[in-house]
């Protein structure tokens, strides 16, 4: 019924066949490898290594057990499924972390509302929204959130407004829009409890998005955090796009200044930096020195995050070239050309064929025409 697998230095029993009651996704090993490095990096910045962590929706318990074994935190590992809870208990024994890890068979919201944890981790199947309020009330220092319902977050399907109280647009930079809409929702939920979010590392891969953020207490900090929310205006006719803060909405033009077509608005969403460069460098260092199955891929993501510009959208190179009817150059040569013309530019972790720049659409097209 079960087979043994290994992630990092942790051994885990997993179902030989997928079941409805016990969920294990081997494709998320990359995410868990980055989590191990991120949690270790965050702990290294604290005065005390004695922190409490909850894996609130644990499945086999792999993430929580890895945190207990590979980072050394005191961990609560919870799943509402009785078979999952029983397997978590076996996996705790298998890794001899009984002194640091405790299994629970509870409703995640009830457990979060009853207890405070330094680190709260939500990794649901689908949307984290049903658990966000309880998580925001429980967390003290670090919040980690996964969302796999990327279609409503990206604007590909309906549901963004209903679930996240925001309107997404299905643009070529929809992966980043998804992260920023989720960050906006988390910001608003935390602020209800006079807490502020400070994103440390946010990334997207295949079917999921992941947020790792510091949580800080204080009504003033919460008020300041709310000021980081805003909107993105996008013209689907010419590709023009720009971001603006919430309080500027009434002054925003309804028509594109480049082509005169109707401007569409996405948001509210988080429009400031979605990562902390210094933290990402610490995570990169942790990744380099650990035994991890997805080390190479994890290093690439984090290294790109370190150097990525803090601009709330990106340009798909091939899409812009297609609109101009010009042959695409390499991303490197385009970035060099943008630098030569006095603009900032970088790659983005969201797409291997995209770039970020503070140049507007007209300027980007002008540089491309000159290559």
NORVEN-V475601 format. One record per run of one state. SS is the DSSP state (hx for helix, st for strand, lp for the rest). FROM is the first residue (numbers start at 1). LEN is the number of residues. If there is no record, write none. Layout:
ss=SS from=FROM len=LEN
ss=SS from=FROM len=LEN
//
This chain:
ss=lp from=1 len=1
ss=st from=2 len=6
ss=lp from=8 len=2
ss=st from=10 len=6
ss=lp from=16 len=10
ss=hx from=26 len=19
ss=lp from=45 len=7
ss=st from=52 len=4
ss=lp from=56 len=6
ss=hx from=62 len=10
ss=lp from=72 len=2
ss=st from=74 len=5
ss=lp from=79 len=3
ss=hx from=82 len=13
ss=lp from=95 len=6
ss=st from=101 len=4
ss=lp from=105 len=3
ss=hx from=108 len=7
ss=lp from=115 len=2
ss=st from=117 len=7
ss=lp from=124 len=5
ss=hx from=129 len=10
ss=st from=139 len=9
ss=lp from=148 len=2
ss=hx from=150 len=5
ss=lp from=155 len=5
ss=hx from=160 len=5
ss=lp from=165 len=2
ss=st from=167 len=1
ss=lp from=168 len=6
ss=hx from=174 len=18
ss=lp from=192 len=3
ss=st from=195 len=11
ss=lp from=206 len=2
ss=st from=208 len=10
ss=lp from=218 len=1
ss=hx from=219 len=8
ss=lp from=227 len=2
ss=st from=229 len=6
ss=lp from=235 len=6
ss=st from=241 len=5
ss=hx from=246 len=6
ss=lp from=252 len=3
ss=st from=255 len=1
ss=lp from=256 len=6
ss=st from=262 len=1
ss=lp from=263 len=1
ss=st from=264 len=7
ss=lp from=271 len=6
ss=hx from=277 len=12
ss=lp from=289 len=6
ss=hx from=295 len=13
ss=lp from=308 len=7
ss=st from=315 len=2
ss=hx from=317 len=8
ss=lp from=325 len=6
ss=hx from=331 len=10
ss=lp from=341 len=4
ss=st from=345 len=4
ss=lp from=349 len=2
ss=st from=351 len=7
ss=lp from=358 len=3
ss=hx from=361 len=9
ss=lp from=370 len=2
//
